[in-house]
Amino acid sequence: MRCIPNYRVGYNGKFYEAGHEFQIDSKDAEEMKQHGRVLEDPTSPPDAFKKPARRTRNVQSSKA
């Protein structure tokens, strides 16, 4: 099982940032549902939880 927390959480002595998926034990699923989303299958997180890509400005040189 995997968890996507809504905020920074500690699990098994490690801290995980909000929105980053990590592996959890199935016996902890009920408790972890209080802190975020729990996924049954090991798939990637839904698009809504992915961080948006950084946009770079298209700056053209004034030298021509």
PQR file with spaces between the fields and no chain letter, atoms N, CA, C, O and H, PARSE charges and radii, in Angstrom:
ATOM       1  N    MET     1       0.844   -1.177    0.000 -0.4000 1.5000
ATOM       2  CA   MET     1       0.000    0.000    0.000 -0.0000 2.0000
ATOM       3  C    MET     1       0.887    1.238    0.000  0.5500 1.7000
ATOM       4  O    MET     1       2.040    1.213    0.430 -0.5500 1.4000
ATOM       5  N    ARG     2       0.301    2.316   -0.499 -0.4000 1.5000
ATOM       6  CA   ARG     2       1.043    3.564   -0.586 -0.0000 2.0000
ATOM       7  C    ARG     2       0.205    4.688    0.017  0.5500 1.7000
ATOM       8  O    ARG     2      -1.025    4.633    0.015 -0.5500 1.4000
ATOM       9  H    ARG     2      -0.636    2.336   -0.848  0.4000 1.0000
ATOM      10  N    CYS     3       0.885    5.697    0.529 -0.4000 1.5000
ATOM      11  CA   CYS     3       0.220    6.841    1.141 -0.0000 2.0000
ATOM      12  C    CYS     3       0.729    8.126    0.495  0.5500 1.7000
ATOM      13  O    CYS     3       1.916    8.261    0.198 -0.5500 1.4000
ATOM      14  H    CYS     3       1.884    5.742    0.531  0.4000 1.0000
ATOM      15  N    ILE     4      -0.192    9.067    0.285 -0.4000 1.5000
ATOM      16  CA   ILE     4       0.155   10.399   -0.186 -0.0000 2.0000
ATOM      17  C    ILE     4      -0.347   11.360    0.897  0.5500 1.7000
ATOM      18  O    ILE     4      -1.540   11.660    0.945 -0.5500 1.4000
ATOM      19  H    ILE     4      -1.156    8.957    0.526  0.4000 1.0000
ATOM      20  N    PRO     5       0.541   11.841    1.758 -0.5600 1.5000
ATOM      21  CA   PRO     5       0.097   12.678    2.878  0.2800 2.0000
ATOM      22  C    PRO     5      -0.306   14.084    2.456  0.5500 1.7000
ATOM      23  O    PRO     5       0.172   14.609    1.450 -0.5500 1.4000
ATOM      24  N    ASN     6      -1.203   14.687    3.252 -0.4000 1.5000
ATOM      25  CA   ASN     6      -1.649   16.057    3.006 -0.0000 2.0000
ATOM      26  C    ASN     6      -0.662   17.082    3.569  0.5500 1.7000
ATOM      27  O    ASN     6      -0.671   18.250    3.178 -0.5500 1.4000
ATOM      28  H    ASN     6      -1.590   14.261    4.069  0.4000 1.0000
ATOM      29  N    TYR     7       0.173   16.634    4.477 -0.4000 1.5000
ATOM      30  CA   TYR     7       1.180   17.482    5.107 -0.0000 2.0000
ATOM      31  C    TYR     7       2.349   16.590    5.501  0.5500 1.7000
ATOM      32  O    TYR     7       2.269   15.372    5.345 -0.5500 1.4000
ATOM      33  H    TYR     7       0.180   15.686    4.795  0.4000 1.0000
ATOM      34  N    ARG     8       3.421   17.167    6.002 -0.4000 1.5000
ATOM      35  CA   ARG     8       4.613   16.399    6.366 -0.0000 2.0000
ATOM      36  C    ARG     8       4.279   15.448    7.508  0.5500 1.7000
ATOM      37  O    ARG     8       3.763   15.874    8.541 -0.5500 1.4000
ATOM      38  H    ARG     8       3.485   18.157    6.129  0.4000 1.0000
ATOM      39  N    VAL     9       4.572   14.162    7.327 -0.4000 1.5000
ATOM      40  CA   VAL     9       4.269   13.160    8.338 -0.0000 2.0000
ATOM      41  C    VAL     9       5.505   12.317    8.631  0.5500 1.7000
ATOM      42  O    VAL     9       6.390   12.158    7.789 -0.5500 1.4000
ATOM      43  H    VAL     9       4.991   13.816    6.488  0.4000 1.0000
ATOM      44  N    GLY    10       5.539   11.784    9.842 -0.4000 1.5000
ATOM      45  CA   GLY    10       6.585   10.846   10.231 -0.0000 2.0000
ATOM      46  C    GLY    10       6.024    9.437   10.190  0.5500 1.7000
ATOM      47  O    GLY    10       4.922    9.183   10.676 -0.5500 1.4000
ATOM      48  H    GLY    10       4.820   11.913   10.526  0.4000 1.0000
ATOM      49  N    TYR    11       6.785    8.523    9.609 -0.4000 1.5000
ATOM      50  CA   TYR    11       6.341    7.129    9.521 -0.0000 2.0000
ATOM      51  C    TYR    11       7.577    6.234    9.591  0.5500 1.7000
ATOM      52  O    TYR    11       8.492    6.372    8.780 -0.5500 1.4000
ATOM      53  H    TYR    11       7.680    8.729    9.214  0.4000 1.0000
ATOM      54  N    ASN    12       7.604    5.330   10.547 -0.4000 1.5000
ATOM      55  CA   ASN    12       8.722    4.404   10.752 -0.0000 2.0000
ATOM      56  C    ASN    12      10.066    5.120   10.867  0.5500 1.7000
ATOM      57  O    ASN    12      11.065    4.670   10.305 -0.5500 1.4000
ATOM      58  H    ASN    12       6.860    5.218   11.206  0.4000 1.0000
ATOM      59  N    GLY    13      10.087    6.231   11.593 -0.4000 1.5000
ATOM      60  CA   GLY    13      11.328    6.939   11.855 -0.0000 2.0000
ATOM      61  C    GLY    13      11.809    7.846   10.745  0.5500 1.7000
ATOM      62  O    GLY    13      12.900    8.406   10.847 -0.5500 1.4000
ATOM      63  H    GLY    13       9.276    6.596   12.050  0.4000 1.0000
ATOM      64  N    LYS    14      11.027    8.011    9.681 -0.4000 1.5000
ATOM      65  CA   LYS    14      11.385    8.901    8.573 -0.0000 2.0000
ATOM      66  C    LYS    14      10.268    9.912    8.377  0.5500 1.7000
ATOM      67  O    LYS    14       9.114    9.652    8.717 -0.5500 1.4000
ATOM      68  H    LYS    14      10.140    7.555    9.598  0.4000 1.0000
ATOM      69  N    PHE    15      10.624   11.077    7.822 -0.4000 1.5000
ATOM      70  CA   PHE    15       9.631   12.093    7.517 -0.0000 2.0000
ATOM      71  C    PHE    15       9.407   12.155    6.019  0.5500 1.7000
ATOM      72  O    PHE    15      10.343   12.050    5.225 -0.5500 1.4000
ATOM      73  H    PHE    15      11.562   11.288    7.546  0.4000 1.0000
ATOM      74  N    TYR    16       8.150   12.327    5.651 -0.4000 1.5000
ATOM      75  CA   TYR    16       7.761   12.382    4.239 -0.0000 2.0000
ATOM      76  C    TYR    16       7.018   13.683    3.988  0.5500 1.7000
ATOM      77  O    TYR    16       6.150   14.069    4.771 -0.5500 1.4000
ATOM      78  H    TYR    16       7.390   12.412    6.296  0.4000 1.0000
ATOM      79  N    GLU    17       7.358   14.361    2.893 -0.4000 1.5000
ATOM      80  CA   GLU    17       6.766   15.640    2.545 -0.0000 2.0000
ATOM      81  C    GLU    17       5.358   15.462    1.981  0.5500 1.7000
ATOM      82  O    GLU    17       5.018   14.398    1.463 -0.5500 1.4000
ATOM      83  H    GLU    17       8.063   14.048    2.257  0.4000 1.0000
ATOM      84  N    ALA    18       4.558   16.491    2.085 -0.4000 1.5000
ATOM      85  CA   ALA    18       3.193   16.491    1.547 -0.0000 2.0000
ATOM      86  C    ALA    18       3.214   16.254    0.047  0.5500 1.7000
ATOM      87  O    ALA    18       4.018   16.843   -0.675 -0.5500 1.4000
ATOM      88  H    ALA    18       4.833   17.355    2.506  0.4000 1.0000
ATOM      89  N    GLY    19       2.323   15.387   -0.413 -0.4000 1.5000
ATOM      90  CA   GLY    19       2.185   15.120   -1.838 -0.0000 2.0000
ATOM      91  C    GLY    19       3.141   14.095   -2.401  0.5500 1.7000
ATOM      92  O    GLY    19       3.022   13.723   -3.568 -0.5500 1.4000
ATOM      93  H    GLY    19       1.670   14.908    0.174  0.4000 1.0000
ATOM      94  N    HIS    20       4.095   13.623   -1.597 -0.4000 1.5000
ATOM      95  CA   HIS    20       5.049   12.620   -2.075 -0.0000 2.0000
ATOM      96  C    HIS    20       4.637   11.239   -1.585  0.5500 1.7000
ATOM      97  O    HIS    20       4.504   11.004   -0.384 -0.5500 1.4000
ATOM      98  H    HIS    20       4.192   13.925   -0.649  0.4000 1.0000
ATOM      99  N    GLU    21       4.443   10.354   -2.510 -0.4000 1.5000
ATOM     100  CA   GLU    21       3.966    8.997   -2.250 -0.0000 2.0000
ATOM     101  C    GLU    21       5.053    8.164   -1.574  0.5500 1.7000
ATOM     102  O    GLU    21       6.228    8.269   -1.926 -0.5500 1.4000
ATOM     103  H    GLU    21       4.552   10.545   -3.486  0.4000 1.0000
ATOM     104  N    PHE    22       4.656    7.328   -0.593 -0.4000 1.5000
ATOM     105  CA   PHE    22       5.596    6.407    0.040 -0.0000 2.0000
ATOM     106  C    PHE    22       4.875    5.128    0.448  0.5500 1.7000
ATOM     107  O    PHE    22       3.654    5.101    0.605 -0.5500 1.4000
ATOM     108  H    PHE    22       3.702    7.242   -0.307  0.4000 1.0000
ATOM     109  N    GLN    23       5.655    4.084    0.614 -0.4000 1.5000
ATOM     110  CA   GLN    23       5.138    2.751    0.927 -0.0000 2.0000
ATOM     111  C    GLN    23       4.767    2.649    2.404  0.5500 1.7000
ATOM     112  O    GLN    23       5.521    3.094    3.269 -0.5500 1.4000
ATOM     113  H    GLN    23       6.647    4.106    0.487  0.4000 1.0000
ATOM     114  N    ILE    24       3.589    2.055    2.693 -0.4000 1.5000
ATOM     115  CA   ILE    24       3.174    1.805    4.074 -0.0000 2.0000
ATOM     116  C    ILE    24       2.744    0.351    4.214  0.5500 1.7000
ATOM     117  O    ILE    24       2.463   -0.326    3.225 -0.5500 1.4000
ATOM     118  H    ILE    24       2.976    1.694    1.990  0.4000 1.0000
ATOM     119  N    ASP    25       2.698   -0.107    5.435 -0.4000 1.5000
ATOM     120  CA   ASP    25       2.226   -1.453    5.743 -0.0000 2.0000
ATOM     121  C    ASP    25       0.697   -1.438    5.729  0.5500 1.7000
ATOM     122  O    ASP    25       0.085   -0.454    6.145 -0.5500 1.4000
ATOM     123  H    ASP    25       2.926    0.443    6.238  0.4000 1.0000
ATOM     124  N    SER    26       0.082   -2.509    5.258 -0.4000 1.5000
ATOM     125  CA   SER    26      -1.383   -2.555    5.154 -0.0000 2.0000
ATOM     126  C    SER    26      -2.068   -2.430    6.510  0.5500 1.7000
ATOM     127  O    SER    26      -3.202   -1.958    6.583 -0.5500 1.4000
ATOM     128  H    SER    26       0.579   -3.309    4.920  0.4000 1.0000
ATOM     129  N    LYS    27      -1.401   -2.842    7.583 -0.4000 1.5000
ATOM     130  CA   LYS    27      -2.014   -2.730    8.916 -0.0000 2.0000
ATOM     131  C    LYS    27      -2.098   -1.283    9.394  0.5500 1.7000
ATOM     132  O    LYS    27      -2.852   -0.987   10.321 -0.5500 1.4000
ATOM     133  H    LYS    27      -0.479   -3.226    7.524  0.4000 1.0000
ATOM     134  N    ASP    28      -1.335   -0.375    8.776 -0.4000 1.5000
ATOM     135  CA   ASP    28      -1.345    1.036    9.149 -0.0000 2.0000
ATOM     136  C    ASP    28      -2.267    1.880    8.269  0.5500 1.7000
ATOM     137  O    ASP    28      -2.350    3.094    8.457 -0.5500 1.4000
ATOM     138  H    ASP    28      -0.723   -0.615    8.023  0.4000 1.0000
ATOM     139  N    ALA    29      -2.948    1.271    7.328 -0.4000 1.5000
ATOM     140  CA   ALA    29      -3.755    2.001    6.353 -0.0000 2.0000
ATOM     141  C    ALA    29      -4.850    2.846    7.004  0.5500 1.7000
ATOM     142  O    ALA    29      -5.036    3.999    6.615 -0.5500 1.4000
ATOM     143  H    ALA    29      -2.881    0.285    7.175  0.4000 1.0000
ATOM     144  N    GLU    30      -5.573    2.309    7.976 -0.4000 1.5000
ATOM     145  CA   GLU    30      -6.661    3.053    8.618 -0.0000 2.0000
ATOM     146  C    GLU    30      -6.141    4.321    9.278  0.5500 1.7000
ATOM     147  O    GLU    30      -6.742    5.386    9.136 -0.5500 1.4000
ATOM     148  H    GLU    30      -5.422    1.372    8.292  0.4000 1.0000
ATOM     149  N    GLU    31      -5.043    4.217    9.989 -0.4000 1.5000
ATOM     150  CA   GLU    31      -4.483    5.380   10.668 -0.0000 2.0000
ATOM     151  C    GLU    31      -3.961    6.410    9.662  0.5500 1.7000
ATOM     152  O    GLU    31      -4.136    7.613    9.859 -0.5500 1.4000
ATOM     153  H    GLU    31      -4.555    3.352   10.104  0.4000 1.0000
ATOM     154  N    MET    32      -3.328    5.945    8.595 -0.4000 1.5000
ATOM     155  CA   MET    32      -2.747    6.859    7.618 -0.0000 2.0000
ATOM     156  C    MET    32      -3.810    7.576    6.793  0.5500 1.7000
ATOM     157  O    MET    32      -3.534    8.632    6.224 -0.5500 1.4000
ATOM     158  H    MET    32      -3.186    4.968    8.435  0.4000 1.0000
ATOM     159  N    LYS    33      -5.022    7.022    6.717 -0.4000 1.5000
ATOM     160  CA   LYS    33      -6.120    7.694    6.005 -0.0000 2.0000
ATOM     161  C    LYS    33      -6.476    9.025    6.675  0.5500 1.7000
ATOM     162  O    LYS    33      -7.032    9.914    6.030 -0.5500 1.4000
ATOM     163  H    LYS    33      -5.246    6.165    7.180  0.4000 1.0000
ATOM     164  N    GLN    34      -6.158    9.164    7.956 -0.4000 1.5000
ATOM     165  CA   GLN    34      -6.413   10.417    8.668 -0.0000 2.0000
ATOM     166  C    GLN    34      -5.453   11.513    8.222  0.5500 1.7000
ATOM     167  O    GLN    34      -5.746   12.697    8.386 -0.5500 1.4000
ATOM     168  H    GLN    34      -5.706    8.442    8.480  0.4000 1.0000
ATOM     169  N    HIS    35      -4.313   11.131    7.662 -0.4000 1.5000
ATOM     170  CA   HIS    35      -3.269   12.086    7.316 -0.0000 2.0000
ATOM     171  C    HIS    35      -3.127   12.321    5.819  0.5500 1.7000
ATOM     172  O    HIS    35      -2.346   13.175    5.398 -0.5500 1.4000
ATOM     173  H    HIS    35      -4.075   10.169    7.529  0.4000 1.0000
ATOM     174  N    GLY    36      -3.869   11.580    5.018 -0.4000 1.5000
ATOM     175  CA   GLY    36      -3.768   11.754    3.577 -0.0000 2.0000
ATOM     176  C    GLY    36      -4.518   10.673    2.838  0.5500 1.7000
ATOM     177  O    GLY    36      -5.455   10.072    3.364 -0.5500 1.4000
ATOM     178  H    GLY    36      -4.503   10.887    5.360  0.4000 1.0000
ATOM     179  N    ARG    37      -4.101   10.435    1.625 -0.4000 1.5000
ATOM     180  CA   ARG    37      -4.757    9.463    0.750 -0.0000 2.0000
ATOM     181  C    ARG    37      -3.985    8.147    0.759  0.5500 1.7000
ATOM     182  O    ARG    37      -2.757    8.143    0.660 -0.5500 1.4000
ATOM     183  H    ARG    37      -3.340   10.923    1.198  0.4000 1.0000
ATOM     184  N    VAL    38      -4.701    7.034    0.876 -0.4000 1.5000
ATOM     185  CA   VAL    38      -4.084    5.710    0.868 -0.0000 2.0000
ATOM     186  C    VAL    38      -4.503    4.996   -0.412  0.5500 1.7000
ATOM     187  O    VAL    38      -5.688    4.915   -0.733 -0.5500 1.4000
ATOM     188  H    VAL    38      -5.697    7.037    0.956  0.4000 1.0000
ATOM     189  N    LEU    39      -3.516    4.482   -1.136 -0.4000 1.5000
ATOM     190  CA   LEU    39      -3.765    3.774   -2.387 -0.0000 2.0000
ATOM     191  C    LEU    39      -3.515    2.284   -2.177  0.5500 1.7000
ATOM     192  O    LEU    39      -2.512    1.890   -1.582 -0.5500 1.4000
ATOM     193  H    LEU    39      -2.553    4.548   -0.875  0.4000 1.0000
ATOM     194  N    GLU    40      -4.426    1.472   -2.668 -0.4000 1.5000
ATOM     195  CA   GLU    40      -4.316    0.024   -2.526 -0.0000 2.0000
ATOM     196  C    GLU    40      -3.233   -0.561   -3.425  0.5500 1.7000
ATOM     197  O    GLU    40      -2.475   -1.435   -3.004 -0.5500 1.4000
ATOM     198  H    GLU    40      -5.240    1.792   -3.152  0.4000 1.0000
ATOM     199  N    ASP    41      -3.164   -0.078   -4.660 -0.4000 1.5000
ATOM     200  CA   ASP    41      -2.231   -0.651   -5.624 -0.0000 2.0000
ATOM     201  C    ASP    41      -1.014    0.262   -5.781  0.5500 1.7000
ATOM     202  O    ASP    41      -1.127    1.470   -5.573 -0.5500 1.4000
ATOM     203  H    ASP    41      -3.780    0.632   -5.001  0.4000 1.0000
ATOM     204  N    PRO    42       0.120   -0.279   -6.137 -0.5600 1.5000
ATOM     205  CA   PRO    42       1.346    0.525   -6.256  0.2800 2.0000
ATOM     206  C    PRO    42       1.437    1.281   -7.580  0.5500 1.7000
ATOM     207  O    PRO    42       2.326    1.016   -8.388 -0.5500 1.4000
ATOM     208  N    THR    43       0.532    2.209   -7.799 -0.4000 1.5000
ATOM     209  CA   THR    43       0.566    3.019   -9.014 -0.0000 2.0000
ATOM     210  C    THR    43       1.058    4.413   -8.672  0.5500 1.7000
ATOM     211  O    THR    43       1.208    4.763   -7.502 -0.5500 1.4000
ATOM     212  H    THR    43      -0.191    2.425   -7.143  0.4000 1.0000
ATOM     213  N    SER    44       1.302    5.191   -9.688 -0.4000 1.5000
ATOM     214  CA   SER    44       1.751    6.561   -9.441 -0.0000 2.0000
ATOM     215  C    SER    44       0.577    7.391   -8.931  0.5500 1.7000
ATOM     216  O    SER    44      -0.577    7.033   -9.168 -0.5500 1.4000
ATOM     217  H    SER    44       1.180    4.906  -10.639  0.4000 1.0000
ATOM     218  N    PRO    45       0.853    8.496   -8.233 -0.5600 1.5000
ATOM     219  CA   PRO    45      -0.226    9.303   -7.681  0.2800 2.0000
ATOM     220  C    PRO    45      -1.064    9.952   -8.765  0.5500 1.7000
ATOM     221  O    PRO    45      -0.577   10.173   -9.874 -0.5500 1.4000
ATOM     222  N    PRO    46      -2.323   10.263   -8.461 -0.5600 1.5000
ATOM     223  CA   PRO    46      -3.185   10.934   -9.435  0.2800 2.0000
ATOM     224  C    PRO    46      -2.598   12.284   -9.824  0.5500 1.7000
ATOM     225  O    PRO    46      -1.824   12.867   -9.064 -0.5500 1.4000
ATOM     226  N    ASP    47      -2.958   12.782  -10.995 -0.4000 1.5000
ATOM     227  CA   ASP    47      -2.424   14.044  -11.502 -0.0000 2.0000
ATOM     228  C    ASP    47      -2.689   15.206  -10.546  0.5500 1.7000
ATOM     229  O    ASP    47      -1.898   16.147  -10.490 -0.5500 1.4000
ATOM     230  H    ASP    47      -3.587   12.308  -11.612  0.4000 1.0000
ATOM     231  N    ALA    48      -3.772   15.154   -9.809 -0.4000 1.5000
ATOM     232  CA   ALA    48      -4.109   16.254   -8.912 -0.0000 2.0000
ATOM     233  C    ALA    48      -3.074   16.429   -7.799  0.5500 1.7000
ATOM     234  O    ALA    48      -2.951   17.523   -7.248 -0.5500 1.4000
ATOM     235  H    ALA    48      -4.415   14.390   -9.855  0.4000 1.0000
ATOM     236  N    PHE    49      -2.336   15.384   -7.463 -0.4000 1.5000
ATOM     237  CA   PHE    49      -1.368   15.460   -6.384 -0.0000 2.0000
ATOM     238  C    PHE    49       0.052   15.721   -6.869  0.5500 1.7000
ATOM     239  O    PHE    49       0.949   15.931   -6.052 -0.5500 1.4000
ATOM     240  H    PHE    49      -2.436   14.495   -7.912  0.4000 1.0000
ATOM     241  N    LYS    50       0.273   15.713   -8.178 -0.4000 1.5000
ATOM     242  CA   LYS    50       1.606   15.974   -8.703 -0.0000 2.0000
ATOM     243  C    LYS    50       1.890   17.466   -8.644  0.5500 1.7000
ATOM     244  O    LYS    50       0.997   18.287   -8.853 -0.5500 1.4000
ATOM     245  H    LYS    50      -0.456   15.543   -8.841  0.4000 1.0000
ATOM     246  N    LYS    51       3.128   17.808   -8.360 -0.4000 1.5000
ATOM     247  CA   LYS    51       3.512   19.211   -8.339 -0.0000 2.0000
ATOM     248  C    LYS    51       3.526   19.740   -9.766  0.5500 1.7000
ATOM     249  O    LYS    51       3.921   19.025  -10.687 -0.5500 1.4000
ATOM     250  H    LYS    51       3.853   17.141   -8.189  0.4000 1.0000
ATOM     251  N    PRO    52       3.103   20.978   -9.957 -0.5600 1.5000
ATOM     252  CA   PRO    52       3.132   21.547  -11.307  0.2800 2.0000
ATOM     253  C    PRO    52       4.571   21.757  -11.770  0.5500 1.7000
ATOM     254  O    PRO    52       5.467   22.024  -10.969 -0.5500 1.4000
ATOM     255  N    ALA    53       4.767   21.633  -13.061 -0.4000 1.5000
ATOM     256  CA   ALA    53       6.100   21.817  -13.623 -0.0000 2.0000
ATOM     257  C    ALA    53       6.491   23.282  -13.516  0.5500 1.7000
ATOM     258  O    ALA    53       5.642   24.172  -13.572 -0.5500 1.4000
ATOM     259  H    ALA    53       4.040   21.416  -13.712  0.4000 1.0000
ATOM     260  N    ARG    54       7.777   23.517  -13.363 -0.4000 1.5000
ATOM     261  CA   ARG    54       8.262   24.896  -13.306 -0.0000 2.0000
ATOM     262  C    ARG    54       8.227   25.508  -14.693  0.5500 1.7000
ATOM     263  O    ARG    54       8.581   24.868  -15.683 -0.5500 1.4000
ATOM     264  H    ARG    54       8.467   22.794  -13.317  0.4000 1.0000
ATOM     265  N    ARG    55       7.809   26.715  -14.745 -0.4000 1.5000
ATOM     266  CA   ARG    55       7.793   27.428  -16.020 -0.0000 2.0000
ATOM     267  C    ARG    55       8.990   28.358  -16.067  0.5500 1.7000
ATOM     268  O    ARG    55       9.303   29.044  -15.094 -0.5500 1.4000
ATOM     269  H    ARG    55       7.522   27.235  -13.941  0.4000 1.0000
ATOM     270  N    THR    56       9.640   28.371  -17.186 -0.4000 1.5000
ATOM     271  CA   THR    56      10.768   29.277  -17.360 -0.0000 2.0000
ATOM     272  C    THR    56      10.371   30.368  -18.333  0.5500 1.7000
ATOM     273  O    THR    56       9.636   30.128  -19.290 -0.5500 1.4000
ATOM     274  H    THR    56       9.386   27.814  -17.977  0.4000 1.0000
ATOM     275  N    ARG    57      10.855   31.544  -18.084 -0.4000 1.5000
ATOM     276  CA   ARG    57      10.548   32.654  -18.977 -0.0000 2.0000
ATOM     277  C    ARG    57      11.372   32.506  -20.241  0.5500 1.7000
ATOM     278  O    ARG    57      12.546   32.139  -20.192 -0.5500 1.4000
ATOM     279  H    ARG    57      11.452   31.739  -17.306  0.4000 1.0000
ATOM     280  N    ASN    58      10.762   32.789  -21.344 -0.4000 1.5000
ATOM     281  CA   ASN    58      11.449   32.736  -22.629 -0.0000 2.0000
ATOM     282  C    ASN    58      12.039   34.117  -22.886  0.5500 1.7000
ATOM     283  O    ASN    58      11.405   34.975  -23.499 -0.5500 1.4000
ATOM     284  H    ASN    58       9.809   33.088  -21.383  0.4000 1.0000
ATOM     285  N    VAL    59      13.260   34.313  -22.409 -0.4000 1.5000
ATOM     286  CA   VAL    59      13.909   35.614  -22.539 -0.0000 2.0000
ATOM     287  C    VAL    59      14.873   35.549  -23.714  0.5500 1.7000
ATOM     288  O    VAL    59      15.772   34.708  -23.752 -0.5500 1.4000
ATOM     289  H    VAL    59      13.775   33.615  -21.912  0.4000 1.0000
ATOM     290  N    GLN    60      14.674   36.447  -24.672 -0.4000 1.5000
ATOM     291  CA   GLN    60      15.541   36.484  -25.847 -0.0000 2.0000
ATOM     292  C    GLN    60      16.610   37.543  -25.649  0.5500 1.7000
ATOM     293  O    GLN    60      16.360   38.603  -25.076 -0.5500 1.4000
ATOM     294  H    GLN    60      13.944   37.129  -24.642  0.4000 1.0000
ATOM     295  N    SER    61      17.767   37.247  -26.117 -0.4000 1.5000
ATOM     296  CA   SER    61      18.875   38.166  -25.994 -0.0000 2.0000
ATOM     297  C    SER    61      18.629   39.422  -26.854  0.5500 1.7000
ATOM     298  O    SER    61      18.086   39.333  -27.955 -0.5500 1.4000
ATOM     299  H    SER    61      17.970   36.385  -26.582  0.4000 1.0000
ATOM     300  N    SER    62      19.035   40.578  -26.337 -0.4000 1.5000
ATOM     301  CA   SER    62      18.854   41.819  -27.094 -0.0000 2.0000
ATOM     302  C    SER    62      19.958   41.999  -28.136  0.5500 1.7000
ATOM     303  O    SER    62      19.908   42.917  -28.955 -0.5500 1.4000
ATOM     304  H    SER    62      19.476   40.650  -25.442  0.4000 1.0000
ATOM     305  N    LYS    63      20.945   41.120  -28.096 -0.4000 1.5000
ATOM     306  CA   LYS    63      22.027   41.182  -29.103 -0.0000 2.0000
ATOM     307  C    LYS    63      21.547   40.503  -30.370  0.5500 1.7000
ATOM     308  O    LYS    63      21.136   39.343  -30.342 -0.5500 1.4000
ATOM     309  H    LYS    63      20.986   40.374  -27.431  0.4000 1.0000
ATOM     310  N    ALA    64      21.598   41.233  -31.495 -0.4000 1.5000
ATOM     311  CA   ALA    64      21.132   40.651  -32.750 -0.0000 2.0000
ATOM     312  C    ALA    64      22.119   40.901  -33.851  0.5500 1.7000
ATOM     313  O    ALA    64      21.896   40.482  -34.987 -0.5500 1.4000
ATOM     314  H    ALA    64      21.932   42.175  -31.518  0.4000 1.0000
